[in-house]
Amino acid sequence: MILQILPPDFYEAETNSVFLITAIAFILVTVGLIYKRSVMKRNIKKKLVQAKEKIQLKRYKEMMNNKVNFSFEEIISLQEWHTNFSLTK
């Protein structure tokens, strides 16, 4: 009964709006997933840098306590690293 009352253009308009809403939802979900992935990559990079700094700091402390024998190049590089690390914190 209702289908006979409504003009044929109504169904076309409804189909187009459903398609448009679906397309917009797909785009938003895609952008959200890309953003989430970039945030995860950024967090992983931060954790890697923190882990490297922690290892370097541990090696520097060992060197300062003379627990481990380091080569001359390692001593210089660790001292340079500690100077740069201290300036950035």
C-alpha positions, 0 to 999 in steps of 0.5 A: 500500500505505502509502496504504491503511494511513494514516487519512484524518485524517493527510492532512488534518493534513499538508496543514494543517501544510504550509499553516501552514509556507508561511504563516509563511515568507511572513510572515517573508519579507514582514517581512524585505523591509519591514525591508530597505527601511526600512534602505535608506531610512535609509542614503539619508537619512544619505548625503544629510545627509552630502552636505549637510554636506560642501557646507555645510562647503566653502562655509564654508571658501570664505567663510573664505578669501574666495574667493567673494563671499557675501551678508550673509545667506549669511555669517550662515547659514553661520556659524550652520550652522558653530556648530551643526555644531561643537557636534554633532560 
